[in-house]
Amino acid sequence: MKQKWMAVVDKTKVLYSHYMAMAKVYLKDCIAFTLKAQNDLYNYTHEWFVSHAPAVARQYDKSPQWAQKGLFYLPWLCLFLIVLNYFNVFDRSPSIKSVQDPNVVIVNDDLRNMITDGRIYTGSFVEELRASGRIDFNEQFLSRIGANVTGRVSEILAIPGQLVKQGDVLAKITSTELTQSQLSYLKAKSASQLADQAANRARILYKEDVIALAELQKREAEASSAKAEFRAANDQLRVQGMDQPSIDRLAKSGVIESINNVIATIPGEIVERKINKGQVVQPADALFTVADLDSLWAVSEIPESNAYLIHKGQKINLIIPALRNAEIEGVVAHVSSIVNPQTRTVVVRMDVPNKDGLIKPGMLATMLIESQPTERLLVPVSAVIREDNHDHVFIREDGDTYRMVAVKLGPEGKGYRPVISGLKEDQEIAVNGAFHLNAERKRQLSGG
């Protein structure tokens, strides 16, 4: 295989040498032919000048040898210069194609009709803070009702959604603890009566000089102690949910009742129930939640960095998406005095009237809180476009030319944004149609 390859290479070399030799011969012949043709033309020209312009021919013959040779090679020099000129070798100031400025837009008549111009001006700016929040119960009209004693639920008289009045019975609890307290009350009542009778007898006997003063004082002290225990037993029953008329009936009749009533402490609607019949409950358990839903709270957590903008009494527009973005006007009712260390936020609250009952606790809401007005350089929101994570506006340079410039703006407030840097007062900008200008700018850059 190697020998064959070497044979092919040798053959190729032979052919290459053969054709190169032929090319040199043809090239020499071509050059010789060209020089001969030029000499013939030169001699013919000289003879023509001798016969028709002998003075020019004599002047040429008297010229130096280098001048005659120069005229001989002049046609080749002219041809060489023509070739160089064809390829713009001698053009020292070639034309430069104009490059489109990526920030400049040239508008036509159709685009002009979509643009509205205006000037930058200083005006009153109200910063509008947007904060997410929720609807919550008004805790001034909210009560979580529990059992007064430990016992078992024997009857439930109220269900969620039911409207109740203050003093209505919501449930009944059978309690042995209440039984023991009533029994202790009756014992304390009997002991107090006996101690009073003993003290009265001692006073009579002391007047008759039957007993000593010390014995009288002992009986009176025992009567006072028994009365104190009786009052304590009465208070214990009050704590366990019995009203004074019921206690007085117990004192007269001596009939013990083991039923304790769970009573509504405020008027409103039962919004939560956490018991079932037969369940054992304790005083620490919240059995019912009663709320007056005619007045609610809107609560939001504001980042601590924006807390300085909010003060009690500021105007708020509350937007509730669940009610087709219904807006409710109000004021800031409370701004928390502390920062939540976990979330680094401050709680802001607004009172929300709810007479028609359409607003429900737990609904999401958005608070738009207005700050105090200040004088700032303003730009309409419609004039601002977002490009490469920066804000830009289009400044009008002349009738049909706009330039896009980067600007630094503050947060929006009532359709305007304050200028921090990038613009000056009285500059003319496109206040409407900035989107169309940006689209045209991109089209012109792409060559469309």
C-alpha positions as CSV (number, residue, x, y, z in Angstrom):
1,M,0.0,0.0,0.0
2,K,2.9,2.3,0.9
3,Q,4.6,1.7,-2.4
4,K,1.5,2.5,-4.4
5,W,1.1,5.7,-2.4
6,M,4.7,6.7,-3.1
7,A,4.2,5.9,-6.8
8,V,1.2,8.2,-6.9
9,V,3.2,11.0,-5.1
10,D,6.1,10.6,-7.6
11,K,3.7,10.8,-10.5
12,T,2.0,13.9,-9.1
13,K,5.4,15.6,-8.7
14,V,6.3,14.8,-12.3
15,L,3.1,16.2,-13.5
16,Y,3.5,19.3,-11.4
17,S,7.0,19.9,-12.7
18,H,5.8,19.3,-16.3
19,Y,2.9,21.8,-16.0
20,M,5.0,24.4,-14.2
21,A,7.6,24.3,-16.9
22,M,4.9,24.7,-19.6
23,A,3.4,27.6,-17.6
24,K,6.8,29.3,-17.4
25,V,7.2,28.9,-21.2
26,Y,3.8,30.3,-21.9
27,L,4.4,33.2,-19.4
28,K,7.7,34.1,-21.1
29,D,6.1,33.9,-24.5
30,C,3.2,36.1,-23.2
31,I,5.6,38.7,-21.8
32,A,7.8,38.6,-24.9
33,F,4.7,39.1,-27.1
34,T,3.5,42.0,-24.9
35,L,6.9,43.7,-25.0
36,K,7.2,43.2,-28.7
37,A,3.7,44.6,-29.3
38,Q,4.6,47.6,-27.0
39,N,7.9,48.1,-29.0
40,D,6.0,48.0,-32.3
41,L,3.5,50.4,-31.0
42,Y,6.2,52.6,-29.6
43,N,8.1,52.6,-33.0
44,Y,4.9,53.2,-34.9
45,T,4.1,56.2,-32.6
46,H,7.6,57.6,-33.1
47,E,7.4,57.3,-36.8
48,W,4.0,59.0,-36.8
49,F,5.4,61.9,-34.8
50,V,8.4,62.1,-37.2
51,S,6.2,62.4,-40.2
52,H,3.4,64.5,-38.8
53,A,5.0,66.4,-35.9
54,P,8.8,66.5,-36.5
55,A,9.4,69.2,-33.9
56,V,8.0,67.0,-31.2
57,A,10.0,64.0,-32.4
58,R,13.2,66.0,-32.5
59,Q,12.6,67.3,-29.0
60,Y,12.0,63.7,-27.8
61,D,15.2,62.4,-29.5
62,K,17.2,65.2,-27.7
63,S,15.6,64.3,-24.3
64,P,17.7,62.2,-21.8
65,Q,17.7,58.5,-21.9
66,W,15.8,58.1,-18.6
67,A,13.0,60.4,-19.9
68,Q,12.6,58.2,-23.0
69,K,12.5,55.1,-20.9
70,G,9.9,56.7,-18.6
71,L,7.6,57.4,-21.6
72,F,8.1,53.8,-22.6
73,Y,6.8,52.5,-19.2
74,L,4.2,55.3,-18.8
75,P,1.2,53.1,-20.1
76,W,2.0,50.5,-17.5
77,L,2.1,53.1,-14.8
78,C,-1.2,54.5,-15.9
79,L,-2.7,51.0,-15.9
80,F,-1.4,50.3,-12.4
81,L,-2.8,53.6,-11.1
82,I,-6.2,52.8,-12.7
83,V,-6.3,49.5,-10.9
84,L,-5.4,51.1,-7.5
85,N,-8.0,53.7,-8.0
86,Y,-10.6,51.1,-8.7
87,F,-10.0,49.5,-5.3
88,N,-10.1,53.0,-3.5
89,V,-6.5,52.8,-2.5
90,F,-6.1,56.6,-2.9
91,D,-9.3,57.6,-1.2
92,R,-8.2,59.0,2.1
93,S,-11.7,60.1,3.3
94,P,-14.0,57.1,2.6
95,S,-17.7,57.7,3.4
96,I,-18.8,56.2,6.7
97,K,-22.1,54.7,7.0
98,S,-24.3,56.4,9.6
99,V,-25.0,54.2,12.7
100,Q,-28.5,54.4,14.3
101,D,-28.3,55.6,17.9
102,P,-30.0,52.8,19.9
103,N,-31.8,55.4,22.1
104,V,-33.1,57.7,19.4
105,V,-36.5,57.2,17.8
106,I,-37.7,59.1,14.6
107,V,-41.5,59.1,14.4
108,N,-43.7,59.3,11.4
109,D,-47.2,60.9,11.1
110,D,-49.0,57.7,12.2
111,L,-46.9,57.3,15.3
112,R,-47.2,61.1,16.0
113,N,-51.0,60.7,16.5
114,M,-50.4,58.1,19.3
115,I,-48.1,60.4,21.3
116,T,-48.9,63.1,23.8
117,D,-46.2,65.5,24.9
118,G,-45.9,67.3,28.2
119,R,-43.4,69.1,30.4
120,I,-41.8,68.0,33.7
121,Y,-43.0,70.2,36.5
122,T,-42.9,70.5,40.3
123,G,-46.1,69.7,42.1
124,S,-47.7,68.4,45.3
125,F,-46.9,64.7,45.6
126,V,-48.8,62.3,47.9
127,E,-46.9,59.0,48.3
128,E,-49.3,56.1,48.4
129,L,-48.1,53.0,50.3
130,R,-49.7,49.7,49.2
131,A,-49.9,47.0,51.8
132,S,-51.5,43.6,51.9
133,G,-53.8,42.9,54.8
134,R,-56.9,41.0,56.0
135,I,-60.3,41.6,57.5
136,D,-60.4,40.5,61.2
137,F,-62.9,40.7,64.1
138,N,-63.2,43.9,66.1
139,E,-61.8,42.7,69.4
140,Q,-63.8,45.4,71.2
141,F,-66.9,43.4,70.2
142,L,-65.6,39.9,70.5
143,S,-66.1,37.5,73.3
144,R,-64.7,34.0,73.8
145,I,-67.0,32.2,76.3
146,G,-65.9,29.3,78.4
147,A,-67.2,27.1,81.2
148,N,-67.2,28.3,84.7
149,V,-66.7,24.8,86.2
150,T,-65.4,21.5,85.3
151,G,-68.1,19.2,84.0
152,R,-69.8,17.3,81.2
153,V,-71.8,19.0,78.5
154,S,-75.4,17.9,78.9
155,E,-77.2,20.2,76.5
156,I,-76.3,22.6,73.7
157,L,-78.7,25.4,72.9
158,A,-76.8,27.5,70.4
159,I,-75.3,26.8,67.0
160,P,-72.8,28.8,64.8
161,G,-74.5,31.6,62.9
162,Q,-77.1,32.1,65.5
163,L,-77.8,35.6,66.8
164,V,-77.8,35.9,70.6
165,K,-78.5,38.5,73.2
166,Q,-76.4,39.2,76.3
167,G,-77.5,36.7,79.0
168,D,-78.8,34.0,76.6
169,V,-78.0,30.4,77.6
170,L,-75.8,28.8,75.1
171,A,-75.2,25.4,76.8
172,K,-75.7,23.5,80.0
173,I,-73.0,21.6,81.9
174,T,-73.5,19.0,84.6
175,S,-70.8,19.5,87.3
176,T,-70.1,17.7,90.5
177,E,-67.7,20.5,91.3
178,L,-70.7,22.9,91.3
179,T,-72.6,20.4,93.6
180,Q,-69.7,20.5,96.1
181,S,-69.6,24.2,96.0
182,Q,-73.3,24.5,96.7
183,L,-73.0,22.0,99.5
184,S,-70.2,24.0,101.0
185,Y,-72.3,27.1,100.7
186,L,-75.2,25.5,102.6
187,K,-72.8,24.3,105.3
188,A,-71.3,27.8,105.6
189,K,-74.8,29.3,105.8
190,S,-75.8,27.0,108.7
191,A,-72.5,27.5,110.5
192,S,-72.9,31.3,110.2
193,Q,-76.4,31.1,111.6
194,L,-75.3,29.0,114.5
195,A,-72.4,31.3,115.3
196,D,-74.7,34.3,115.2
197,Q,-77.1,32.6,117.7
198,A,-74.2,31.6,120.0
199,A,-72.9,35.2,119.9
200,N,-76.4,36.6,120.8
201,R,-76.8,34.2,123.7
202,A,-73.3,35.1,125.0
203,R,-74.3,38.8,124.9
204,I,-77.4,38.1,127.1
205,L,-75.3,35.9,129.5
206,Y,-72.6,38.6,129.8
207,K,-75.2,41.2,130.7
208,E,-76.5,38.9,133.4
209,D,-72.9,38.5,134.6
210,V,-73.0,34.8,133.9
211,I,-70.0,34.6,131.6
212,A,-66.8,36.5,131.4
213,L,-65.9,39.1,128.7
214,A,-63.4,36.7,127.2
215,E,-66.1,34.2,126.5
216,L,-68.3,36.8,124.8
217,Q,-65.4,38.0,122.6
218,K,-64.7,34.3,121.6
219,R,-68.3,33.8,120.5
220,E,-68.3,37.1,118.5
221,A,-65.1,36.1,116.8
222,E,-66.5,32.7,115.8
223,A,-69.6,34.5,114.4
224,S,-67.4,36.9,112.3
225,S,-65.3,34.0,111.0
226,A,-68.5,32.0,110.0
227,K,-69.9,35.0,108.2
228,A,-66.6,35.5,106.3
229,E,-66.7,31.8,105.2
230,F,-70.3,32.2,104.2
231,R,-69.5,35.2,102.0
232,A,-66.6,33.3,100.5
233,A,-68.9,30.4,99.6
234,N,-71.3,32.9,98.1
235,D,-68.6,34.4,96.0
236,Q,-67.4,31.0,94.9
237,L,-70.8,30.2,93.5
238,R,-70.8,33.6,91.7
239,V,-67.5,32.7,90.1
240,Q,-68.9,29.4,89.0
241,G,-71.6,31.0,87.1
242,M,-74.6,31.2,89.5
243,D,-76.3,34.6,89.7
244,Q,-77.3,36.1,93.0
245,P,-81.1,35.3,92.7
246,S,-80.2,31.7,92.1
247,I,-77.9,31.7,95.1
248,D,-80.7,33.2,97.2
249,R,-83.1,30.5,96.1
250,L,-80.6,27.9,97.0
251,A,-80.2,29.5,100.5
252,K,-84.0,29.4,101.0
253,S,-84.8,26.0,99.5
254,G,-81.6,24.1,100.2
255,V,-82.1,22.3,96.9
256,I,-78.8,21.6,95.1
257,E,-78.7,22.0,91.4
258,S,-75.7,20.5,89.5
259,I,-76.5,22.3,86.2
260,N,-74.3,25.2,85.2
261,N,-75.4,27.5,82.3
262,V,-72.9,28.9,79.7
263,I,-74.1,32.4,79.3
264,A,-73.6,34.9,76.3
265,T,-71.6,37.8,77.7
266,I,-72.2,40.2,74.7
267,P,-74.9,40.4,72.0
268,G,-73.8,39.2,68.5
269,E,-73.4,36.2,66.3
270,I,-72.0,32.9,67.3
271,V,-69.0,32.5,64.9
272,E,-67.4,29.5,66.5
273,R,-68.4,26.5,68.7
274,K,-65.9,24.0,70.1
275,I,-68.0,21.6,72.1
276,N,-70.2,18.6,71.6
277,K,-72.8,16.9,73.8
278,G,-71.1,14.7,76.4
279,Q,-67.8,16.4,76.2
280,V,-65.9,17.1,79.4
281,V,-64.9,20.7,79.7
282,Q,-62.8,22.9,82.0
283,P,-62.8,26.6,82.8
284,A,-59.7,27.1,80.6
285,D,-61.6,25.9,77.5
286,A,-63.2,28.4,75.1
287,L,-66.5,26.9,74.1
288,F,-68.2,29.6,72.1
289,T,-67.0,32.7,70.2
290,V,-69.5,35.5,69.9
291,A,-68.8,38.6,67.8
292,D,-70.7,41.7,66.7
293,L,-70.0,41.7,62.9
294,D,-71.4,45.2,62.4
295,S,-67.9,46.6,63.0
296,L,-64.7,44.9,61.8
297,W,-61.0,45.6,61.6
298,A,-58.7,45.7,58.6
299,V,-55.2,44.8,59.7
300,S,-52.0,45.0,57.8
301,E,-48.3,44.5,58.6
302,I,-46.1,47.3,57.3
303,P,-42.3,46.8,56.9
304,E,-40.5,48.8,59.5
305,S,-38.7,50.8,56.8
306,N,-42.0,52.3,55.8
307,A,-43.5,52.7,59.3
308,Y,-42.4,56.4,59.5
309,L,-44.8,57.2,56.7
310,I,-47.9,56.2,58.6
311,H,-49.6,58.1,61.4
312,K,-52.9,57.8,63.2
313,G,-55.6,59.7,61.3
314,Q,-54.1,59.3,57.8
315,K,-56.5,58.6,55.0
316,I,-56.8,54.9,53.8
317,N,-58.5,53.4,50.8
318,L,-59.3,49.7,51.5
319,I,-59.7,47.5,48.5
320,I,-61.4,44.1,48.9
321,P,-60.8,41.8,45.9
322,A,-63.5,39.3,47.0
323,L,-66.2,42.1,46.7
324,R,-65.2,42.9,43.1
325,N,-62.4,45.3,44.3
326,A,-64.9,47.3,46.3
327,E,-63.2,50.4,47.9
328,I,-63.9,51.6,51.4
329,E,-62.5,55.0,52.7
330,G,-61.3,55.3,56.2
331,V,-58.5,56.5,58.4
332,V,-55.7,54.8,60.3
333,A,-57.1,53.9,63.7
334,H,-54.0,52.5,65.3
335,V,-50.3,52.1,64.5
336,S,-48.5,49.6,66.7
337,S,-45.8,51.1,69.0
338,I,-43.5,48.0,68.7
339,V,-41.9,46.1,65.8
340,N,-42.5,42.4,65.5
341,P,-38.9,40.9,65.9
342,Q,-39.7,37.9,63.7
343,T,-41.2,39.6,60.7
344,R,-39.7,43.1,61.2
345,T,-43.2,44.7,60.6
346,V,-45.5,47.1,62.3
347,V,-49.2,46.4,62.7
348,V,-51.6,49.1,61.2
349,R,-55.3,48.9,61.9
350,M,-58.4,50.5,60.3
351,D,-62.1,50.3,61.5
352,V,-64.4,49.0,58.9
353,P,-68.2,49.4,59.1
354,N,-70.2,46.4,58.0
355,K,-73.9,47.2,58.5
356,D,-74.9,45.2,55.4
357,G,-72.9,42.1,56.4
358,L,-71.1,41.7,53.1
359,I,-67.6,41.9,54.5
360,K,-66.4,38.6,56.1
361,P,-63.6,38.2,58.6
362,G,-60.7,36.5,57.0
363,M,-61.1,38.2,53.6
364,L,-58.0,39.5,51.9
365,A,-57.6,43.2,51.5
366,T,-55.2,45.9,50.2
367,M,-54.5,49.1,52.0
368,L,-53.6,52.2,50.1
369,I,-52.3,54.6,52.7
370,E,-51.6,58.2,51.7
371,S,-48.7,60.1,53.2
372,Q,-48.5,63.9,53.8
373,P,-48.1,65.9,50.5
374,T,-44.7,67.2,49.6
375,E,-43.4,69.3,46.7
376,R,-41.5,67.1,44.2
377,L,-40.5,67.0,40.5
378,L,-43.2,64.7,39.0
379,V,-43.5,62.3,36.0
380,P,-46.8,60.6,35.0
381,V,-46.8,56.9,35.3
382,S,-47.8,56.6,31.7
383,A,-44.5,58.2,30.6
384,V,-42.4,55.5,32.2
385,I,-41.2,52.3,30.6
386,R,-39.2,49.5,32.2
387,E,-36.2,48.4,30.2
388,D,-33.3,46.2,31.4
389,N,-34.5,46.6,35.0
390,H,-34.3,50.4,34.8
391,D,-36.9,53.1,34.4
392,H,-36.8,55.2,31.2
393,V,-38.7,58.1,29.7
394,F,-38.6,59.6,26.1
395,I,-37.3,63.2,25.9
396,R,-38.4,65.2,22.8
397,E,-35.3,66.6,21.0
398,D,-37.1,68.1,18.0
399,G,-40.3,67.7,16.1
400,D,-39.8,64.1,15.0
401,T,-37.0,62.9,17.3
402,Y,-37.2,61.4,20.8
403,R,-34.4,60.1,22.9
404,M,-34.8,57.4,25.6
405,V,-33.0,58.3,28.8
406,A,-32.6,56.3,32.0
407,V,-34.1,57.9,35.1
408,K,-34.3,57.2,38.8
409,L,-37.8,57.5,40.2
410,G,-39.5,57.0,43.6
411,P,-42.6,54.9,44.3
412,E,-45.9,55.7,42.6
413,G,-48.5,57.9,44.2
414,K,-51.9,58.8,42.6
415,G,-50.6,58.3,39.0
416,Y,-47.3,60.1,39.4
417,R,-43.8,59.2,40.4
418,P,-41.3,61.6,41.9
419,V,-38.0,62.2,40.0
420,I,-34.8,61.4,42.0
421,S,-32.4,61.9,39.1
422,G,-32.1,62.0,35.3
423,L,-34.6,64.8,34.5
424,K,-34.8,68.5,34.9
425,E,-37.8,70.8,35.3
426,D,-39.5,72.0,32.1
427,Q,-38.0,69.3,29.9
428,E,-40.5,68.1,27.3
429,I,-41.3,64.3,27.3
430,A,-43.8,61.9,25.9
431,V,-46.4,61.6,28.7
432,N,-48.5,59.2,26.7
433,G,-47.4,56.7,24.0
434,A,-44.1,55.7,25.5
435,F,-44.8,52.1,24.8
436,H,-45.4,52.8,21.1
437,L,-42.1,54.8,21.0
438,N,-40.2,52.0,22.5
439,A,-41.7,49.5,20.1
440,E,-40.7,51.8,17.2
441,R,-37.2,52.2,18.6
442,K,-36.7,48.4,18.6
443,R,-38.1,48.1,15.1
444,Q,-35.7,50.7,13.8
445,L,-32.8,49.0,15.4
446,S,-33.7,45.7,13.9
447,G,-34.0,47.2,10.5
448,G,-37.7,46.4,10.2
